[in-house]
């Protein structure tokens, strides 16, 4: 009597991957795929704009750079996984990962947007009449005073606008992912 080998219970206990998005180039025809492309595009613009402003406030803009670079690469990797069809080979709940990633990215990008807006709003200008205070800047103690020239100011305004757009894209992606996850 030939005996069948026992199936390995660990190998058969993994659920099939759960994903509601189409794989391959078809993902680019969905709203979620288009939003991920916009996240990558505008997130890259935030990264480039903040870097080109010579980072006048490194402590705050360092966070903006870290968030924009990290989410740029993570969103790119996510899109590559969907386009190449690797999501079908990795056994995980992709709908949950989609919601979780976009929620975390939304939180971090919202903080980055607020910091970039604060840096831009706290722009200090040299006084027109420097004899008033001997060339000093008078400001309440503890406030941020950032002296930006016109070019840096314009670049930071654009970075703030694009950071807001990326924040909206991540929020929309999270909501759409949540709808796919609960269904």
trRosetta pair geometry for C-beta under 8 A, 3 or more apart (Angstrom, degrees):
i j d omega theta_ij theta_ji phi_ij phi_ji
7 11 7.3 -120 171 64 84 108
7 12 5.8 27 149 -21 124 140
8 11 4.1 59 88 10 113 112
8 12 6.8 147 85 -6 63 89
9 12 6.1 -71 -146 48 35 98
9 13 5.9 43 159 -41 71 113
10 13 5.9 -53 -141 20 28 117
11 14 7.6 -49 -176 6 31 103
14 91 4.6 39 162 152 128 158
15 18 7.2 3 125 -35 122 100
15 91 6.7 149 75 -172 54 106
15 93 7.9 25 82 -65 129 85
16 91 6.9 -102 -148 -127 22 93
17 87 6.4 163 161 155 151 70
17 88 6.1 -170 57 -140 143 33
17 89 7.7 17 -23 42 146 11
17 90 6.2 82 -95 83 136 54
17 91 5.2 -126 -63 -119 80 41
17 92 6.1 13 -123 44 88 45
17 93 7.6 -177 -157 -84 56 27
17 94 6.1 41 178 -18 102 108
18 92 7.8 -91 34 116 78 40
18 93 4.6 0 50 -128 118 66
18 94 6.1 -163 86 28 59 75
18 95 5.6 -61 122 7 103 106
18 96 7.8 54 80 -2 122 91
19 23 7.4 61 112 -58 144 100
19 87 5.4 79 -74 143 163 126
19 88 7.3 -99 34 -81 140 62
19 94 3.9 11 -90 55 94 137
19 95 6.4 175 -114 -43 40 78
20 95 5.7 56 -1 -87 103 115
20 180 4.2 -158 53 -166 149 117
20 183 7.4 73 -99 69 153 115
21 27 5.4 47 161 -121 114 102
21 30 6.3 -138 -142 40 92 165
21 32 5.9 -98 -104 77 124 143
21 33 7.2 135 -162 -52 126 94
21 82 6.3 -28 111 -141 136 126
21 87 7.9 18 69 91 106 164
21 94 7.5 -98 27 123 103 131
21 98 7.8 133 -17 -83 127 155
21 180 7.4 5 -47 -148 77 164
22 26 3.8 -59 121 107 138 121
22 27 5.4 -158 80 -70 76 63
22 29 7.7 -7 55 53 136 100
22 30 6.7 158 27 -35 98 127
23 26 7.0 43 71 51 28 104
23 27 6.4 4 -124 -43 22 113
23 82 6.1 -143 -127 -171 65 61
23 83 7.7 154 -174 -122 64 11
23 85 4.4 86 158 -110 130 72
23 87 6.0 -158 -103 52 116 108
23 88 5.7 -47 -55 -35 165 113
24 27 6.8 150 68 -6 40 90
24 83 6.5 40 -158 -161 21 46
24 84 8.0 35 -99 -137 49 4
24 85 5.6 16 -61 -63 73 102
25 28 5.6 -37 -174 19 62 116
25 29 7.8 62 138 -18 69 97
25 83 6.3 44 -80 -145 50 89
26 29 5.6 -52 -165 28 51 114
26 30 7.5 52 144 -25 69 98
27 30 5.9 -50 -162 22 46 113
27 32 7.4 -64 -171 88 86 97
27 33 4.1 148 145 -86 72 132
27 79 7.7 178 110 -147 134 70
27 82 4.6 64 -70 149 178 121
27 83 6.2 -118 45 -80 125 61
28 33 4.5 -139 -101 146 27 138
28 34 7.0 90 -170 -67 55 63
28 37 6.9 60 -134 -44 89 134
28 83 7.3 37 -40 -99 103 104
29 33 6.7 33 32 56 31 142
30 33 4.6 96 56 7 84 102
30 34 6.9 -149 93 -4 45 86
31 34 5.6 -57 -147 39 33 111
31 35 6.2 34 154 -21 67 106
31 176 6.3 -148 99 -122 116 160
32 35 5.7 -54 -147 35 30 110
32 36 6.5 32 154 -19 64 103
32 98 7.8 -3 -162 -166 138 138
32 173 6.3 97 -138 -132 76 82
32 176 5.5 -159 -81 115 95 139
32 177 7.0 104 -122 -67 127 79
32 180 7.9 -6 -62 -26 149 146
33 36 5.8 -51 -149 33 33 111
33 37 6.6 34 151 -18 63 103
33 79 7.5 104 -145 -129 75 95
33 82 7.1 -154 -104 121 98 147
34 37 5.6 -53 -153 36 34 113
34 38 6.5 34 149 -17 66 104
35 38 5.5 -53 -147 38 36 112
35 39 6.3 44 150 -25 67 100
35 169 5.2 165 -166 -166 89 90
35 172 5.7 -144 -124 94 145 112
35 173 4.7 -178 123 -73 140 97
35 176 7.4 150 13 29 155 145
36 39 5.4 -45 -147 31 34 117
36 40 6.6 34 153 -18 63 102
36 75 5.7 -179 -162 -170 85 101
36 78 6.5 -125 -146 98 135 114
36 79 5.1 162 138 -78 132 107
36 82 7.9 100 61 30 170 148
36 173 6.8 99 -66 -112 70 139
37 40 5.8 -54 -152 36 32 110
37 41 6.2 29 153 -17 66 109
37 79 7.1 104 -72 -116 64 148
38 41 5.6 -54 -140 40 33 111
38 42 5.8 14 169 -1 70 111
38 165 7.8 -105 164 149 111 104
38 166 7.9 -173 135 -108 83 62
38 169 5.0 -154 103 -120 113 144
39 42 6.7 -62 -134 49 20 94
39 43 5.5 21 165 -19 60 121
39 71 7.1 -97 168 151 110 110
39 75 4.8 -139 110 -143 121 160
39 105 7.7 26 -157 153 138 149
39 166 6.0 93 -135 -147 62 86
39 169 4.8 -170 -74 121 79 135
39 170 6.2 92 -112 -67 122 77
39 173 7.0 -12 -50 -30 136 149
40 43 5.9 -57 -133 42 19 111
40 44 6.2 23 161 -21 59 108
40 72 6.3 95 -139 -146 63 68
40 75 5.1 -157 -72 110 83 123
40 76 5.7 102 -119 -73 124 78
40 79 6.8 -44 -44 -9 141 149
41 44 6.1 -62 -157 33 22 109
41 45 6.8 20 149 -17 60 105
42 45 5.2 -48 -149 34 40 116
42 46 6.6 46 151 -22 67 96
42 162 5.0 -167 -170 -168 94 95
42 165 5.1 -111 -163 99 158 116
42 166 4.6 -165 108 -70 115 92
42 169 6.7 146 46 -5 136 147
43 46 5.6 -46 -150 30 36 112
43 47 6.5 39 149 -19 64 104
43 68 5.4 173 -173 -155 80 78
43 71 5.5 -120 -146 99 148 105
43 72 4.6 -173 122 -82 120 83
43 75 6.7 121 28 29 157 146
43 109 7.9 -78 -106 -111 103 128
43 166 5.1 109 -72 -126 74 142
44 47 5.4 -52 -150 36 35 116
44 48 6.3 32 153 -17 67 106
44 68 7.8 146 -89 170 20 104
44 72 5.5 105 -73 -129 70 129
45 48 5.7 -54 -143 40 33 109
45 49 5.9 30 159 -18 67 110
45 158 7.9 -96 158 148 110 103
45 159 7.9 -167 132 -110 79 61
45 162 4.8 -115 100 -159 117 160
46 49 5.9 -58 -141 40 27 108
46 50 6.2 22 163 -15 65 109
46 64 7.2 -121 163 170 111 100
46 68 4.5 -143 99 -119 111 139
46 112 7.8 72 167 137 145 131
46 116 7.8 -84 -155 -79 109 166
46 159 5.5 96 -140 -153 66 80
46 162 4.9 -161 -68 106 82 115
46 163 5.0 98 -117 -74 133 77
46 166 6.2 -61 -25 -8 139 148
47 50 6.4 -60 -146 38 22 104
47 51 6.3 16 159 -13 60 114
47 65 6.7 89 -133 -139 71 65
47 68 4.2 -175 -70 130 81 125
47 69 5.6 109 -119 -71 126 67
47 72 6.0 -22 -34 -40 145 150
48 51 5.9 -63 -147 42 27 109
48 52 6.1 19 159 -16 65 113
49 52 5.8 -60 -142 39 28 106
49 53 6.6 33 157 -28 62 103
49 155 5.4 177 -170 -176 87 86
49 156 7.7 153 151 -88 107 29
49 158 5.4 -140 -138 98 147 105
49 159 3.9 -171 110 -77 128 95
49 162 6.6 132 12 35 148 140
50 53 5.9 -52 -153 24 32 113
50 55 6.7 49 162 -87 81 82
50 61 5.6 176 -167 -168 113 108
50 64 5.3 -170 -116 112 158 121
50 65 5.5 -152 110 -75 137 83
50 68 6.8 151 20 21 137 154
50 116 7.2 -88 -93 -112 115 120
50 156 7.8 67 -106 -108 64 67
50 159 5.1 109 -61 -137 75 150
51 55 7.1 -12 -123 -45 38 101
51 65 6.7 96 -67 -115 82 116
52 155 5.9 -135 95 -149 98 145
53 56 6.6 -73 140 -9 101 90
53 61 7.5 -121 76 -145 123 157
53 148 7.9 -23 -171 -137 113 116
53 152 4.9 95 -158 -143 91 79
53 155 4.3 -178 -83 104 97 133
53 156 5.6 78 -117 -60 156 82
53 159 7.0 -70 -26 -19 136 145
54 152 6.7 -63 38 -103 101 116
55 58 5.2 61 147 -92 116 70
55 61 4.8 -169 -142 96 84 137
55 62 7.2 68 -161 -62 133 67
55 65 7.3 -20 -100 -41 126 136
56 61 7.3 88 49 -4 54 147
56 119 7.6 145 71 -175 100 120
56 146 5.8 104 117 -163 126 107
56 147 7.5 -142 -172 68 141 55
56 148 6.0 -145 8 -91 167 85
56 152 6.1 62 -30 -173 131 147
57 60 4.7 1 123 40 118 106
57 61 5.3 117 76 -8 76 103
57 119 5.2 -150 35 -125 141 120
57 144 7.3 28 -120 -167 145 126
57 146 5.5 -57 -52 -105 119 126
58 61 6.2 -67 -120 56 25 94
58 62 5.2 43 172 -42 65 109
59 62 6.1 -47 -145 20 14 116
59 63 7.8 12 150 -14 48 98
60 63 6.2 -54 -168 27 37 108
60 64 7.0 32 142 -14 67 105
60 115 4.8 -169 -174 -177 101 114
60 116 7.9 167 144 -73 106 43
60 118 7.1 -110 -165 80 152 112
60 119 5.5 172 103 -66 140 117
61 64 5.0 -45 -149 36 50 118
61 65 6.2 55 150 -21 71 99
61 115 7.4 -177 -77 135 43 114
61 116 7.2 80 -108 -99 77 76
61 119 6.3 45 -61 -75 96 169
62 65 5.6 -51 -147 37 32 112
62 66 6.3 35 152 -22 65 105
63 66 5.6 -51 -144 35 32 112
63 67 6.3 29 158 -16 65 106
63 111 7.2 -74 150 126 130 107
63 112 6.2 -156 125 -103 89 80
63 115 5.9 41 76 61 123 173
64 67 6.1 -56 -148 38 27 108
64 68 6.2 20 158 -14 64 112
64 112 4.4 122 -116 -159 65 98
64 115 5.8 -147 -57 88 101 119
64 116 5.1 94 -107 -64 146 103
64 159 7.5 62 164 160 144 127
64 163 7.1 -53 -148 -102 111 143
65 68 6.0 -60 -141 41 27 106
65 69 6.0 21 164 -15 66 111
66 69 6.2 -59 -142 40 23 105
66 70 6.0 18 162 -15 62 115
67 70 6.1 -61 -141 41 24 107
67 71 6.0 11 167 -7 64 113
67 108 4.7 -179 -130 151 116 107
67 109 5.9 163 160 -86 130 55
67 111 7.3 175 -74 75 156 95
67 112 4.2 -128 58 -60 153 142
68 71 6.4 -59 -138 44 24 101
68 72 6.0 33 158 -28 61 110
68 109 7.9 91 -81 -113 63 89
68 112 6.7 161 -43 178 84 160
68 163 7.6 -79 -80 -104 114 94
68 166 7.9 68 -116 97 88 174
69 72 5.6 -55 -148 31 27 116
69 73 6.6 16 160 -9 62 106
70 73 6.3 -64 -154 40 27 101
70 74 6.1 19 156 -12 66 113
70 108 7.8 -52 76 139 127 157
71 74 5.5 -56 -135 45 35 109
71 75 5.7 35 164 -18 70 108
71 105 5.0 107 -122 -136 123 109
71 108 7.0 176 -53 88 123 128
71 109 6.5 4 -29 -65 169 109
71 166 7.8 113 108 169 144 131
71 170 7.8 -45 -162 -84 144 134
72 75 6.3 -59 -145 39 20 105
72 76 6.3 21 154 -19 59 111
73 76 5.5 -53 -144 37 32 114
73 77 6.3 32 156 -19 65 105
74 77 5.7 -52 -146 37 31 110
74 78 6.3 35 153 -21 64 105
74 101 6.9 -164 153 -161 126 120
74 105 7.4 -157 86 -83 134 121
75 78 5.5 -50 -145 36 33 115
75 79 6.3 33 155 -17 65 104
75 105 7.5 80 -62 -119 105 158
76 79 5.9 -56 -148 38 30 109
76 80 6.3 31 152 -20 64 107
77 80 5.6 -53 -146 36 32 113
77 81 6.4 36 154 -22 65 104
78 81 5.8 -53 -150 33 29 112
78 82 6.6 23 153 -13 63 107
78 98 8.0 118 -161 -108 132 74
78 101 6.8 151 -87 136 146 165
79 82 5.8 -57 -149 40 34 109
79 83 6.0 27 157 -16 69 110
80 83 5.9 -56 -137 41 29 106
80 84 5.9 16 167 -7 66 114
80 86 7.8 15 126 20 74 127
81 84 6.5 -60 -136 45 21 100
81 86 4.7 -86 -149 66 70 111
81 87 5.2 92 148 -55 97 87
81 90 7.6 -30 -163 13 123 139
82 85 7.8 31 176 -70 28 30
82 87 5.7 16 -96 -17 55 134
85 88 5.4 -23 177 17 80 117
85 89 7.5 73 131 -12 76 99
86 89 5.5 -62 -159 40 52 109
86 90 6.2 38 149 -16 81 108
87 90 6.0 -61 -139 41 34 103
87 94 5.4 45 -167 -94 119 151
90 94 7.9 100 84 -71 103 104
92 96 8.0 -111 156 57 89 104
92 97 6.2 45 132 -31 124 134
93 96 4.1 37 113 17 116 114
93 97 6.5 150 93 -14 65 86
94 97 5.4 -54 -142 42 38 112
94 98 6.0 48 155 -28 68 102
95 98 5.7 -49 -149 30 29 116
95 99 6.7 25 154 -14 61 104
95 177 6.7 164 -164 -172 64 81
95 180 5.2 -140 -136 117 112 100
95 181 4.2 158 151 -97 109 72
96 99 5.9 -57 -151 38 33 107
96 100 6.0 29 155 -17 69 110
96 181 5.9 105 -78 -132 52 124
97 100 5.7 -55 -138 42 31 110
97 101 5.9 31 162 -19 67 109
98 101 6.1 -55 -142 37 23 107
98 102 6.3 11 163 -8 60 112
98 173 7.7 -120 174 162 94 96
98 177 4.0 -154 124 -140 108 130
98 180 7.2 -2 78 70 145 130
98 181 7.3 -163 65 -61 103 108
99 102 6.2 -65 -145 44 25 102
99 103 6.1 27 157 -23 64 110
99 174 6.2 83 -146 -153 60 70
99 177 4.3 -175 -75 123 67 115
99 178 5.1 97 -120 -76 121 65
99 181 5.0 -26 -34 -34 138 151
100 103 5.8 -56 -146 35 27 112
100 104 6.4 22 158 -14 64 107
101 104 6.0 -59 -149 39 29 106
101 105 6.1 25 155 -15 66 111
102 105 5.5 -51 -138 42 34 113
102 106 6.1 44 156 -27 64 103
102 170 5.4 177 -162 -167 81 77
102 171 8.0 159 162 -85 105 15
102 173 4.4 -143 -131 107 143 105
102 174 3.8 -168 119 -77 115 77
102 177 5.5 144 26 17 142 147
103 106 5.6 -52 -149 32 28 114
103 107 6.7 28 153 -17 62 103
103 174 5.2 111 -69 -132 62 131
104 107 5.8 -52 -151 35 33 111
104 108 6.3 24 156 -11 66 109
105 108 5.9 -59 -143 44 31 106
105 109 5.8 24 161 -14 68 113
105 170 4.7 -137 109 -140 106 137
106 109 6.1 -59 -136 43 23 104
106 110 6.1 28 161 -23 62 108
106 167 6.6 90 -145 -157 65 69
106 170 4.3 -176 -79 125 73 116
106 171 5.3 102 -125 -75 126 65
106 174 5.5 -38 -33 -29 141 146
107 110 6.0 -56 -148 32 24 110
107 111 6.7 21 155 -14 61 105
108 111 5.8 -56 -153 37 32 110
108 112 6.3 31 150 -18 66 107
109 112 5.3 -50 -143 39 38 114
109 113 6.1 44 153 -24 67 101
109 163 6.7 -172 -175 -170 88 81
109 166 5.6 -121 -164 114 142 104
109 167 4.7 -173 122 -91 111 76
109 170 5.5 129 36 15 146 153
110 113 5.6 -50 -146 34 31 113
110 114 6.5 31 154 -18 64 104
110 167 5.2 102 -82 -139 64 127
111 114 5.8 -53 -148 36 31 110
111 115 6.4 29 155 -16 65 107
112 115 5.8 -56 -147 39 31 110
112 116 6.2 29 156 -17 66 108
112 163 5.8 -132 114 -155 97 129
113 116 5.9 -57 -144 39 29 108
113 117 6.2 28 156 -18 65 108
113 160 6.9 97 -157 -153 71 64
113 163 4.1 172 -100 133 79 112
113 164 5.4 110 -147 -76 133 58
113 166 7.8 -171 -70 63 113 93
113 167 5.0 -37 -34 -41 149 142
114 117 5.7 -56 -146 39 29 111
114 118 6.3 32 153 -22 64 106
115 118 5.6 -52 -146 34 32 112
115 119 6.5 33 155 -19 64 103
116 119 5.8 -50 -148 34 33 112
116 120 6.4 29 153 -15 64 108
116 156 6.8 -169 -175 -165 87 85
116 159 5.5 -121 -168 119 137 104
116 160 4.8 -175 124 -93 107 74
116 163 5.1 117 45 11 151 163
117 120 5.7 -58 -147 41 31 110
117 121 6.0 27 156 -16 67 111
117 160 4.9 106 -84 -143 67 123
117 163 7.8 -136 -40 75 86 131
117 164 7.9 67 -63 -59 120 107
118 121 5.8 -57 -138 42 29 107
118 122 5.9 22 162 -17 65 113
118 144 7.2 69 151 51 102 150
119 122 6.1 -61 -141 40 24 105
119 123 7.9 61 149 -60 53 71
119 144 7.6 -79 -108 139 55 146
119 146 5.9 45 -163 -16 72 170
119 156 6.2 -117 107 -159 105 137
120 123 6.3 -13 -177 -38 39 106
120 148 7.9 -22 -126 5 52 165
120 153 7.0 109 -146 -151 81 66
120 156 4.3 178 -92 134 98 115
120 157 5.7 129 -152 -78 140 56
120 159 7.8 -180 -61 65 127 95
120 160 5.1 -65 -3 -42 154 142
122 143 7.3 -175 -143 167 116 92
122 144 4.5 9 -180 95 160 105
122 145 6.7 -133 164 -106 101 26
122 146 5.1 83 104 16 98 104
123 146 5.8 -57 -106 83 41 96
123 147 7.6 81 -166 -126 62 23
123 148 4.8 -65 -131 32 102 114
123 153 5.6 48 -121 -111 151 110
123 156 7.8 162 -73 72 115 146
124 137 6.1 24 179 -146 142 143
124 139 7.2 -67 -109 -62 129 143
124 145 4.3 38 -50 -172 145 87
124 146 5.8 156 7 66 91 37
124 147 4.8 -52 74 -81 101 65
124 148 7.7 118 44 10 58 69
125 147 7.4 126 -97 -132 22 78
126 130 7.3 -16 168 -81 102 104
126 137 7.7 -89 -118 -83 50 98
126 147 7.0 52 -52 -140 78 122
127 130 5.8 140 81 -86 100 54
127 132 6.0 -99 149 44 152 126
127 133 6.8 100 17 29 162 108
127 137 7.3 175 -24 -105 100 60
129 132 4.8 81 105 -27 101 107
130 133 7.5 -80 -166 54 48 68
130 134 7.3 -4 161 162 77 10
130 135 4.6 28 -173 -84 113 65
131 134 7.3 28 -149 -76 34 40
133 136 4.5 -95 131 54 112 90
133 137 7.7 151 92 -61 146 10
133 138 5.6 -155 -94 -39 165 109
137 145 5.9 140 136 168 147 157
137 147 7.8 -127 -73 -67 152 115
139 143 5.2 -113 155 67 114 123
139 145 4.9 174 12 -68 168 131
140 143 5.0 78 71 -13 85 123
148 152 4.1 -133 -162 96 96 116
148 153 4.4 129 118 -63 125 79
148 156 6.5 -62 -140 6 161 140
149 152 5.1 90 50 15 70 103
149 153 6.9 -131 97 -8 33 93
150 153 5.6 -56 -145 37 29 114
150 154 6.3 30 157 -19 65 106
151 154 5.9 -55 -149 36 29 109
151 155 6.4 27 154 -16 64 108
152 155 5.7 -56 -146 39 31 112
152 156 6.2 29 156 -17 66 108
153 156 5.8 -58 -147 39 29 108
153 157 6.4 33 153 -22 64 103
154 157 5.7 -50 -147 31 31 112
154 158 6.5 29 154 -15 63 104
155 158 5.8 -56 -151 38 32 110
155 159 6.3 32 150 -19 66 107
156 159 5.4 -49 -141 38 35 114
156 160 6.3 41 155 -23 65 102
157 160 5.7 -53 -151 33 30 113
157 161 6.5 29 152 -18 64 105
158 161 5.7 -54 -148 36 33 111
158 162 6.3 25 157 -11 67 108
159 162 6.0 -57 -142 43 30 105
159 163 6.0 34 155 -24 65 108
160 163 5.7 -53 -144 35 28 112
160 164 6.6 31 154 -20 62 103
161 164 5.8 -55 -155 33 31 112
161 165 6.6 30 149 -18 65 105
162 165 5.4 -49 -146 36 39 114
162 166 6.3 39 154 -19 68 102
163 166 5.7 -51 -146 38 32 111
163 167 6.3 39 151 -23 63 104
164 167 5.5 -52 -149 34 32 115
164 168 6.6 33 152 -18 64 102
165 168 5.7 -53 -153 35 33 111
165 169 6.5 35 148 -21 65 103
166 169 5.4 -49 -147 34 36 114
166 170 6.4 34 154 -16 67 102
167 170 5.9 -54 -148 38 31 108
167 171 6.4 33 151 -20 63 107
168 171 5.5 -55 -147 37 33 114
168 172 6.3 31 156 -17 67 104
169 172 5.9 -54 -147 38 30 108
169 173 6.3 31 153 -19 64 108
170 173 5.5 -53 -144 38 32 114
170 174 6.2 36 155 -24 65 104
171 174 5.7 -53 -148 33 30 111
171 175 6.5 28 155 -16 64 105
172 175 5.8 -54 -148 37 33 110
172 176 6.3 27 156 -13 66 108
173 176 5.9 -58 -144 42 29 106
173 177 6.0 30 156 -19 65 110
174 177 5.7 -56 -144 40 28 111
174 178 6.2 33 154 -24 64 105
175 178 5.6 -51 -147 32 30 113
175 179 6.7 32 152 -19 62 102
176 179 5.7 -49 -151 33 35 113
176 180 6.7 32 151 -15 64 103
177 180 5.6 -55 -150 38 35 110
177 181 6.1 38 151 -25 68 108
178 181 5.5 -53 -143 34 32 115
178 182 6.4 20 163 -12 67 106
179 182 6.5 -59 -143 38 26 99
179 183 6.6 25 160 -22 61 111
180 183 6.1 -63 -151 31 29 111
